Amino acid sequence: MEYPELSLFIDGQWLSIAGRDASDVINPATGACLGQLPIATLADVDAALDAAQRAFPAWRATPAIERSNILRRAASLIRDRLDHYAWVMTSEQGKPLGEARREAGVAAEMFEWAAEESRRLYGRLIPPRTPRTWQMAVPEPIGPVGGFSGWNAPAGTPSRKISSALAAGCTLVIKPAEETPASALFLARALVDAGLPKGVLNMVFGNPAETSRRIVESPVTRAITFTGSTAIGRQIAVMAAPGFKRTILELGGHAPVLVFADADIQHAANTITQAKFRNAGQICTSPTRILVHESVAAELGDAIAQRARSLRIGNGLAKDVQMGPLSNPRRIAAVTEMVEDATSRGGALLAGGKRIGTEGWFMEPTVISGYDPSWKAAQVEPFGPLAILKSFAQLDEAIAEANRLPFGLAAYVFTRNTTTAMNASDAIESGVVCINNCQHAFPETPFGGVKDSGLGKEGGIEGIEAFTQYKYVSQT
């Protein structure tokens, strides 16, 4: 398989490096350059915005059944090309090939779900106060959308944004991550081959600050969808506010896990370990702060550490690898600093803690017990293969720690007691709470955070409605 030639995608045209600056795309497992990515000029960004604006009236007027058929064909094409898609994703992002295949499959499901729901944006009739009067609440597409997605889920995140916006009848200018451009361009190619009209989707890569500001502040865009850090999300919200633009912000987290004394400890250990070290912990919903009842704390800590030590680490393209590299050397430095801070403050290192080798950006799956809120890892999302454990005695104590931080994206509870599960899920301040599992996002379910973890929802019917506005029509 070959890594594809990279380009911008504007108004139905694939635009190459010619006349533009370029940046290298690096394989995080080897440090080798995969290809060169053209960097959009501000003129390119303006051209993309203009294309989205010109394409909007016709796409809005396209019957829902036709939009649905295009999205459905795109899903089928993604599945037909799944092996190549997974190979591309692993090459530029690092996750094991099996994980990449599953993510590519989810991307196809995103388009299928959106295709189905695009035909169900019904609106409603409202009983009138006078005879021979029609009162209607009519859903309409909100307008051209500006989108931003990160490098950690380079198929799943942009597919959710693109499919939902297109299903609602909106056009889109999206800036995916410069670290993983081919994964996003793969989606654009599938849509073009499925018959998407030119200008409906535009994809640019560029200087993050300049490009983002141009898209967000442009009078063309009527809604902004962003996935990334809380700090950048706050800046996006400020830029969007003067234009009264709707913002859908899926921001950072620092997910707590509550494991009670009556939990199935081996099931909890398996589930937490798989979720924690998936994508080398570079997931905003990654279970990191593990709060475990004091009566089973040692058992759970040992079980997770044992599983962490047994994981096979290596190039995601290699057979049987279970965890790949971190995305860049900055993540190695950040996680290493957290490990050193934790162990200097009395944390017990149960597994890992060190970088692996010098080629690529690999790090051992790391587990540290005995944390307190002063640890850096207890305050800042590690976004890497680091889990920290703390014991508790009472439910209220665990809830207080779970809610201590200003984040509320995902949380997890392990217990066999229905009352405990209900009390915990009711008290935890989070957009997502999973009981005895870590399955937090499907195409058909709403996903999004509270507090500093964001605004609005992606996924499910809520994710499509985010790109609609309601018009009240009264006719006598």
C-alpha positions as CSV (number, residue, x, y, z in Angstrom):
1,M,0.0,0.0,0.0
2,E,1.1,3.6,-0.7
3,Y,0.7,6.8,1.3
4,P,-1.5,9.0,-0.9
5,E,-0.5,12.4,-2.4
6,L,-1.7,15.2,-0.1
7,S,-3.7,18.2,-1.2
8,L,-6.3,20.8,-0.3
9,F,-9.8,20.1,-1.4
10,I,-11.7,23.3,-2.4
11,D,-14.7,23.7,-4.6
12,G,-14.4,20.2,-6.0
13,Q,-10.7,20.6,-6.9
14,W,-7.7,18.8,-5.4
15,L,-5.0,21.5,-5.0
16,S,-1.4,20.5,-4.7
17,I,1.7,22.1,-3.2
18,A,2.4,24.2,-6.3
19,G,2.9,27.8,-5.2
20,R,2.2,27.0,-1.5
21,D,4.3,26.3,1.6
22,A,4.4,22.7,2.8
23,S,4.8,20.7,6.0
24,D,6.1,17.2,6.6
25,V,3.8,14.5,7.8
26,I,5.7,12.2,10.1
27,N,5.2,8.5,10.9
28,P,5.3,8.5,14.8
29,A,6.5,4.9,14.9
30,T,9.6,5.6,12.9
31,G,10.1,9.3,12.6
32,A,10.2,9.0,8.8
33,C,8.5,11.5,6.6
34,L,5.4,10.1,4.9
35,G,4.6,13.0,2.6
36,Q,4.3,16.8,2.3
37,L,1.1,18.6,3.0
38,P,0.3,21.8,1.2
39,I,-0.5,24.7,3.6
40,A,-3.5,26.8,2.7
41,T,-3.0,30.5,2.2
42,L,-5.6,32.9,3.5
43,A,-6.7,33.2,-0.1
44,D,-7.3,29.5,-0.2
45,V,-9.4,29.7,3.0
46,D,-11.4,32.5,1.5
47,A,-12.0,30.4,-1.7
48,A,-13.2,27.5,0.4
49,L,-15.6,29.7,2.3
50,D,-16.9,31.3,-0.9
51,A,-17.4,27.8,-2.4
52,A,-19.4,26.7,0.7
53,Q,-21.5,29.8,0.5
54,R,-22.2,29.4,-3.3
55,A,-23.0,25.7,-2.9
56,F,-25.4,26.1,0.1
57,P,-28.6,27.2,-1.7
58,A,-28.6,24.2,-4.0
59,W,-27.5,21.7,-1.3
60,R,-30.2,23.0,1.0
61,A,-32.8,22.5,-1.7
62,T,-31.6,19.0,-2.5
63,P,-34.2,16.5,-1.4
64,A,-33.4,14.6,1.8
65,I,-33.6,11.3,-0.1
66,E,-30.8,12.4,-2.5
67,R,-28.6,13.6,0.3
68,S,-29.2,10.3,2.1
69,N,-28.2,8.3,-1.0
70,I,-24.9,10.2,-1.3
71,L,-24.0,9.6,2.3
72,R,-25.0,6.0,2.1
73,R,-22.8,5.5,-1.0
74,A,-19.9,7.2,0.8
75,A,-20.3,4.7,3.7
76,S,-20.2,1.8,1.2
77,L,-17.0,3.2,-0.4
78,I,-15.3,3.6,2.9
79,R,-16.0,0.0,3.7
80,D,-14.8,-1.1,0.3
81,R,-11.5,0.7,1.0
82,L,-11.3,-0.2,4.6
83,D,-7.9,-2.0,4.5
84,H,-6.2,0.9,2.7
85,Y,-7.9,3.4,5.0
86,A,-6.7,1.6,8.1
87,W,-3.1,1.4,6.8
88,V,-3.1,5.1,6.1
89,M,-4.4,5.9,9.5
90,T,-1.9,3.7,11.3
91,S,1.0,5.1,9.2
92,E,0.3,8.7,10.1
93,Q,-1.3,8.4,13.6
94,G,0.3,5.3,15.1
95,K,-2.6,3.3,16.5
96,P,-2.5,-0.4,15.9
97,L,-4.0,-1.6,12.7
98,G,-6.9,-3.3,14.4
99,E,-7.9,-0.1,16.2
100,A,-7.6,1.8,12.9
101,R,-9.8,-0.7,11.1
102,R,-12.5,-0.3,13.8
103,E,-12.3,3.4,13.6
104,A,-12.6,3.4,9.8
105,G,-15.7,1.1,10.3
106,V,-17.2,3.6,12.7
107,A,-16.6,6.4,10.2
108,A,-18.7,4.3,7.7
109,E,-21.4,3.9,10.4
110,M,-21.4,7.7,11.0
111,F,-22.3,8.2,7.3
112,E,-25.0,5.5,7.4
113,W,-26.6,6.9,10.5
114,A,-26.6,10.4,9.1
115,A,-28.1,9.1,5.8
116,E,-30.9,7.5,7.7
117,E,-31.6,10.5,10.0
118,S,-31.5,13.0,7.2
119,R,-34.9,11.7,6.1
120,R,-36.3,12.1,9.5
121,L,-35.9,15.8,10.2
122,Y,-39.7,16.1,10.4
123,G,-40.6,19.3,12.2
124,R,-44.1,19.4,13.6
125,L,-47.6,20.8,13.3
126,I,-48.9,22.9,16.3
127,P,-52.6,23.0,17.1
128,P,-54.0,26.4,16.1
129,R,-56.1,28.8,18.1
130,T,-58.3,29.7,15.2
131,P,-59.9,27.6,12.5
132,R,-58.3,27.1,9.0
133,T,-54.9,28.0,10.3
134,W,-51.7,26.0,9.9
135,Q,-48.9,26.5,12.5
136,M,-45.7,24.8,11.7
137,A,-42.2,24.4,13.3
138,V,-40.0,23.8,10.2
139,P,-36.4,22.7,10.6
140,E,-33.9,24.3,8.3
141,P,-30.2,23.9,7.8
142,I,-28.4,26.6,9.8
143,G,-26.0,27.5,6.9
144,P,-22.4,27.0,6.0
145,V,-20.4,25.4,8.9
146,G,-16.8,25.7,10.0
147,G,-15.3,22.6,11.4
148,F,-12.1,21.6,13.2
149,S,-11.0,18.1,14.2
150,G,-7.9,16.7,16.0
151,W,-5.3,14.1,15.2
152,N,-6.2,11.4,17.8
153,A,-9.3,10.1,16.0
154,P,-8.6,11.2,12.4
155,A,-11.5,9.2,10.9
156,G,-14.0,9.2,13.7
157,T,-14.1,12.8,14.6
158,P,-14.3,14.4,11.1
159,S,-16.7,11.8,9.9
160,R,-19.1,12.7,12.7
161,K,-18.9,16.4,11.9
162,I,-19.1,16.1,8.1
163,S,-21.9,13.5,8.0
164,S,-24.1,15.4,10.4
165,A,-23.7,18.8,8.8
166,L,-24.3,17.4,5.3
167,A,-27.3,15.4,6.4
168,A,-28.8,18.6,7.8
169,G,-28.4,20.3,4.5
170,C,-25.4,22.4,5.4
171,T,-22.2,23.0,3.5
172,L,-18.9,22.8,5.3
173,V,-15.3,24.1,5.4
174,I,-13.3,21.8,7.7
175,K,-9.7,22.1,8.9
176,P,-8.6,18.6,10.1
177,A,-5.4,18.1,11.9
178,E,-2.2,18.7,9.9
179,E,-0.6,15.6,11.6
180,T,-3.1,13.2,10.0
181,P,-4.3,14.8,6.8
182,A,-4.6,11.7,4.6
183,S,-7.2,10.1,7.0
184,A,-9.5,13.1,6.5
185,L,-8.9,13.4,2.8
186,F,-9.9,9.7,2.5
187,L,-13.4,10.8,3.6
188,A,-13.5,13.6,1.1
189,R,-12.5,11.2,-1.7
190,A,-15.3,8.8,-0.7
191,L,-17.8,11.6,-0.8
192,V,-16.7,12.9,-4.2
193,D,-16.8,9.4,-5.6
194,A,-20.3,9.0,-4.1
195,G,-21.5,12.1,-6.1
196,L,-21.2,15.0,-3.6
197,P,-21.6,18.3,-5.6
198,K,-18.6,20.5,-5.7
199,G,-18.4,23.2,-3.0
200,V,-20.5,21.3,-0.5
201,L,-17.4,20.0,1.4
202,N,-14.1,21.9,1.5
203,M,-11.0,20.7,3.3
204,V,-8.1,23.0,4.1
205,F,-4.9,22.6,6.2
206,G,-2.9,25.5,7.4
207,N,-1.5,27.6,10.1
208,P,-3.9,26.7,13.0
209,A,-4.2,30.2,14.5
210,E,-4.6,32.1,11.2
211,T,-6.8,29.5,9.4
212,S,-9.1,29.0,12.4
213,R,-9.6,32.7,13.0
214,R,-10.5,33.2,9.3
215,I,-13.0,30.4,9.3
216,V,-14.6,31.3,12.6
217,E,-14.8,35.0,12.1
218,S,-16.0,34.9,8.5
219,P,-19.5,36.1,7.9
220,V,-20.1,33.1,5.8
221,T,-20.1,30.5,8.6
222,R,-23.2,30.3,10.7
223,A,-22.1,27.5,13.0
224,I,-18.7,26.2,14.4
225,T,-18.0,22.6,15.4
226,F,-14.7,22.1,17.2
227,T,-12.9,19.1,18.9
228,G,-9.8,19.9,20.8
229,S,-8.4,21.3,24.0
230,T,-10.4,23.4,26.4
231,A,-8.0,26.3,26.1
232,I,-8.4,26.5,22.3
233,G,-12.2,25.8,22.5
234,R,-12.5,28.8,24.8
235,Q,-10.7,31.0,22.2
236,I,-13.0,29.6,19.4
237,A,-16.1,30.5,21.5
238,V,-14.8,34.0,22.0
239,M,-14.2,34.5,18.3
240,A,-17.6,33.1,17.4
241,A,-19.5,35.2,19.9
242,P,-19.7,38.5,18.0
243,G,-21.4,36.8,15.1
244,F,-23.8,35.0,17.5
245,K,-22.7,31.7,15.9
246,R,-23.8,28.4,17.2
247,T,-20.8,26.5,18.7
248,I,-20.6,22.8,19.2
249,L,-17.4,22.3,21.3
250,E,-16.1,18.8,22.3
251,L,-13.3,19.7,24.6
252,G,-10.8,18.0,27.0
253,G,-11.6,15.7,29.8
254,H,-10.0,13.9,32.7
255,A,-12.3,10.9,33.2
256,P,-12.8,9.5,36.6
257,V,-13.5,5.8,37.2
258,L,-15.3,4.7,40.4
259,V,-14.8,1.0,41.3
260,F,-16.9,-0.1,44.3
261,A,-16.2,-3.0,46.6
262,D,-19.0,-5.2,45.0
263,A,-17.6,-4.8,41.5
264,D,-16.4,-7.7,39.3
265,I,-12.7,-6.7,39.8
266,Q,-11.3,-8.8,36.9
267,H,-13.9,-7.4,34.5
268,A,-13.2,-3.9,35.7
269,A,-9.5,-4.4,35.3
270,N,-9.8,-5.8,31.8
271,T,-12.2,-3.1,30.7
272,I,-10.3,-0.2,32.3
273,T,-7.0,-1.4,30.9
274,Q,-8.3,-1.8,27.3
275,A,-9.9,1.7,27.4
276,K,-7.0,3.4,29.1
277,F,-4.3,2.2,26.8
278,R,-6.3,2.3,23.5
279,N,-4.6,4.8,21.2
280,A,-1.8,5.0,23.8
281,G,-4.2,6.9,26.1
282,Q,-4.6,9.7,23.6
283,I,-8.3,9.9,23.9
284,C,-10.2,12.7,25.7
285,T,-12.5,10.1,27.3
286,S,-9.6,7.9,28.5
287,P,-10.2,6.6,32.0
288,T,-7.3,8.1,34.0
289,R,-8.3,8.9,37.6
290,I,-9.2,5.5,39.0
291,L,-11.0,5.7,42.3
292,V,-11.3,2.4,44.0
293,H,-12.8,1.3,47.3
294,E,-10.1,0.7,49.9
295,S,-11.2,-3.0,50.4
296,V,-10.3,-3.9,46.8
297,A,-7.7,-1.2,45.9
298,A,-4.7,-3.4,46.1
299,E,-6.4,-6.2,44.0
300,L,-7.5,-3.8,41.3
301,G,-4.2,-1.9,41.2
302,D,-2.2,-5.2,40.8
303,A,-4.6,-6.5,38.1
304,I,-4.4,-3.3,36.0
305,A,-0.6,-3.2,36.4
306,Q,-0.2,-6.8,35.4
307,R,-2.3,-6.3,32.3
308,A,-0.4,-3.1,31.4
309,R,2.9,-4.8,31.7
310,S,1.7,-7.6,29.3
311,L,0.7,-5.3,26.5
312,R,2.7,-5.7,23.3
313,I,4.1,-2.3,22.2
314,G,5.4,-1.5,18.8
315,N,4.7,-0.2,15.3
316,G,1.0,-0.3,14.7
317,L,1.5,-2.0,11.3
318,A,3.2,-5.0,13.0
319,K,1.3,-8.2,13.8
320,D,-0.3,-8.5,17.2
321,V,0.8,-5.0,18.5
322,Q,-1.7,-3.8,21.1
323,M,-0.4,-0.3,21.7
324,G,1.4,2.0,19.2
325,P,3.5,5.1,19.7
326,L,2.5,8.5,21.0
327,S,1.7,11.0,18.3
328,N,4.7,13.3,18.8
329,P,7.7,13.9,21.2
330,R,5.8,16.5,23.1
331,R,3.5,13.8,24.5
332,I,6.5,11.8,25.6
333,A,7.9,14.8,27.4
334,A,4.5,15.7,29.0
335,V,3.8,12.2,30.3
336,T,7.4,11.7,31.5
337,E,7.1,15.0,33.5
338,M,3.9,13.7,35.1
339,V,5.5,10.4,36.1
340,E,8.5,12.1,37.7
341,D,6.2,14.5,39.6
342,A,4.0,11.7,40.8
343,T,6.9,9.5,42.0
344,S,8.6,12.4,43.7
345,R,5.4,13.0,45.7
346,G,5.2,9.5,47.0
347,G,3.3,7.7,44.2
348,A,4.0,4.0,44.0
349,L,5.0,3.0,40.4
350,L,3.1,-0.2,39.7
351,A,4.0,-0.5,36.0
352,G,5.9,1.3,33.3
353,G,7.1,4.9,33.6
354,K,9.8,5.1,30.9
355,R,10.2,5.8,27.2
356,I,10.9,2.8,25.0
357,G,13.9,3.0,22.7
358,T,14.9,6.0,20.6
359,E,13.2,5.4,17.3
360,G,9.7,6.7,17.2
361,W,7.8,7.9,20.2
362,F,6.9,4.9,22.3
363,M,6.3,4.8,26.1
364,E,5.5,2.1,28.5
365,P,1.9,1.7,29.7
366,T,2.2,3.3,33.2
367,V,0.2,2.8,36.4
368,I,0.9,4.8,39.6
369,S,-1.1,4.4,42.8
370,G,-1.7,6.7,45.8
371,Y,-2.4,9.9,44.0
372,D,-3.5,13.1,45.7
373,P,-4.9,16.3,44.1
374,S,-1.5,18.0,44.2
375,W,-0.1,15.7,41.5
376,K,0.1,17.3,38.1
377,A,-1.4,14.1,36.6
378,A,-4.4,14.6,39.0
379,Q,-5.0,18.1,37.6
380,V,-4.0,18.0,33.9
381,E,-5.3,15.4,31.4
382,P,-2.2,13.2,30.6
383,F,-3.4,12.4,27.1
384,G,-1.0,9.5,27.2
385,P,-0.6,6.0,28.6
386,L,-0.7,7.0,32.3
387,A,-3.3,5.8,34.8
388,I,-3.3,7.0,38.5
389,L,-5.2,5.3,41.3
390,K,-6.6,6.5,44.6
391,S,-8.6,4.6,47.3
392,F,-11.8,5.8,48.9
393,A,-13.9,4.7,51.8
394,Q,-17.4,6.3,51.2
395,L,-19.4,7.1,48.1
396,D,-19.5,10.8,48.9
397,E,-15.7,10.9,49.0
398,A,-15.5,9.3,45.6
399,I,-18.1,11.6,44.1
400,A,-16.3,14.7,45.5
401,E,-13.0,13.6,43.8
402,A,-14.8,12.7,40.6
403,N,-16.3,16.2,40.4
404,R,-13.3,18.1,41.8
405,L,-12.0,19.2,38.4
406,P,-13.8,21.6,36.0
407,F,-14.0,18.9,33.3
408,G,-17.0,16.7,32.7
409,L,-16.8,14.7,29.5
410,A,-16.9,11.0,30.5
411,A,-17.0,9.0,33.7
412,Y,-17.2,5.3,34.5
413,V,-18.7,3.3,37.3
414,F,-18.2,-0.4,38.2
415,T,-20.6,-2.0,40.6
416,R,-23.1,-4.9,40.8
417,N,-25.5,-2.8,42.9
418,T,-28.2,-1.0,41.0
419,T,-28.8,1.6,43.7
420,T,-25.1,2.4,43.8
421,A,-25.0,2.7,40.0
422,M,-28.0,5.0,40.1
423,N,-26.7,7.2,42.9
424,A,-23.3,7.5,41.3
425,S,-24.5,8.3,37.8
426,D,-26.9,10.9,39.2
427,A,-24.2,12.6,41.3
428,I,-21.3,12.6,38.8
429,E,-21.1,15.8,36.7
430,S,-20.4,14.5,33.3
431,G,-21.9,14.4,29.8
432,V,-21.4,10.7,29.6
433,V,-21.6,8.1,32.4
434,C,-20.9,4.4,31.6
435,I,-21.8,1.6,34.1
436,N,-19.7,-1.5,33.9
437,N,-18.4,-0.6,30.5
438,C,-16.4,2.1,28.7
439,Q,-18.5,2.3,25.5
440,H,-19.1,6.0,25.4
441,A,-19.9,6.9,21.8
442,F,-21.8,5.3,18.9
443,P,-23.2,7.0,15.8
444,E,-26.7,6.7,17.3
445,T,-25.9,8.1,20.8
446,P,-25.4,11.8,21.8
447,F,-21.9,12.6,22.9
448,G,-20.6,15.8,24.5
449,G,-19.4,17.3,27.8
450,V,-20.4,19.7,30.5
451,K,-18.5,22.4,32.4
452,D,-15.1,23.0,30.8
453,S,-15.6,19.9,28.6
454,G,-17.7,21.7,26.1
455,L,-21.1,22.8,24.7
456,G,-23.6,20.9,22.6
457,K,-23.8,17.3,21.4
458,E,-22.4,15.3,18.5
459,G,-23.8,11.9,17.4
460,G,-27.4,10.7,17.5
461,I,-30.3,12.9,16.3
462,E,-29.0,15.6,18.7
463,G,-25.8,15.8,16.6
464,I,-27.8,16.5,13.4
465,E,-30.2,18.9,15.0
466,A,-27.2,20.9,16.1
467,F,-26.9,22.0,12.5
468,T,-30.5,23.0,12.1
469,Q,-32.6,26.0,13.2
470,Y,-36.4,26.1,13.5
471,K,-38.6,28.5,11.7
472,Y,-42.2,29.1,12.9
473,V,-44.6,29.4,9.9
474,S,-48.3,30.4,10.4
475,Q,-50.7,30.3,7.5
476,T,-54.4,31.2,7.5
